[in-house]
Amino acid sequence: VTAYENNSFGFNYSHGQYGGNWTGYTRDGSTTNKVDLGVAVATGTVYLLRVELDKSNTEARFYINDVYVGRSASNLPTSAAKKFSVGILKGVGTTSRTVQVTGLNIQAVLP
């Protein structure tokens, strides 16, 4: 999968990765760390997705529907201009799929 932007973190889904579970990721430069979050994606289901990047930039914590489901402590974005994303990465077939993001809240914790 090559759809990850440099210095980014977030969620994605691919039916061919981790048994169709949500995947958390962190990426610094050209190296991506992916985490199987253990929650299968179901059609027509609304998910509340949250990722927290700790103040010291040493860990990203992933939550689905306000339940902690995993973490990444490697390949965290080091750039001051970090990016967040959520999406479907299509690997096979031609049927289009949609992700609808209804809100995004980014909060900075300053030293």
FENCORTA-V957076 format. One record per residue. N is the residue number from 1. RES is the residue in one letter. PHI is phi as a letter, one per 40 degrees, with the letter a starting at -180 (NA if undefined). NEAR is the number of other C-alpha atoms within 8 Angstrom. Layout:
# FENCORTA-V957076
N|RES|PHI|NEAR, N|RES|PHI|NEAR
This chain:
# FENCORTA-V957076
1|V|NA|4, 2|T|b|3, 3|A|c|5, 4|Y|c|8, 5|E|c|7, 6|N|c|9, 7|N|f|15, 8|S|b|15, 9|F|a|14, 10|G|i|11, 11|F|b|12, 12|N|a|13, 13|Y|b|13, 14|S|a|12, 15|H|c|9, 16|G|c|7, 17|Q|b|8, 18|Y|f|10, 19|G|g|7, 20|G|g|11, 21|N|c|15, 22|W|d|15, 23|T|b|12, 24|G|c|16, 25|Y|a|13, 26|T|b|17, 27|R|a|17, 28|D|b|14, 29|G|g|7, 30|S|b|6, 31|T|b|7, 32|T|b|10, 33|N|b|10, 34|K|b|9, 35|V|b|10, 36|D|c|10, 37|L|c|11, 38|G|g|8, 39|V|b|6, 40|A|c|8, 41|V|c|9, 42|A|b|5, 43|T|d|4, 44|G|g|4, 45|T|c|6, 46|V|c|4, 47|Y|b|6, 48|L|c|7, 49|L|b|10, 50|R|a|8, 51|V|b|9, 52|E|b|7, 53|L|c|9, 54|D|c|9, 55|K|d|8, 56|S|c|5, 57|N|f|9, 58|T|b|10, 59|E|a|12, 60|A|b|14, 61|R|b|13, 62|F|b|14, 63|Y|b|12, 64|I|b|11, 65|N|f|7, 66|D|g|8, 67|V|b|6, 68|Y|c|8, 69|V|b|10, 70|G|i|11, 71|R|a|10, 72|S|b|14, 73|A|b|8, 74|S|b|8, 75|N|f|10, 76|L|c|16, 77|P|c|13, 78|T|b|8, 79|S|c|7, 80|A|c|4, 81|A|c|5, 82|K|c|10, 83|K|b|8, 84|F|b|7, 85|S|a|9, 86|V|a|7, 87|G|a|8, 88|I|b|10, 89|L|b|9, 90|K|c|6, 91|G|b|7, 92|V|a|4, 93|G|g|5, 94|T|b|4, 95|T|c|4, 96|S|c|4, 97|R|b|5, 98|T|b|5, 99|V|b|6, 100|Q|b|4, 101|V|b|5, 102|T|c|4, 103|G|a|4, 104|L|a|5, 105|N|b|4, 106|I|b|4, 107|Q|b|4, 108|A|c|4, 109|V|b|5, 110|L|c|4, 111|P|c|3
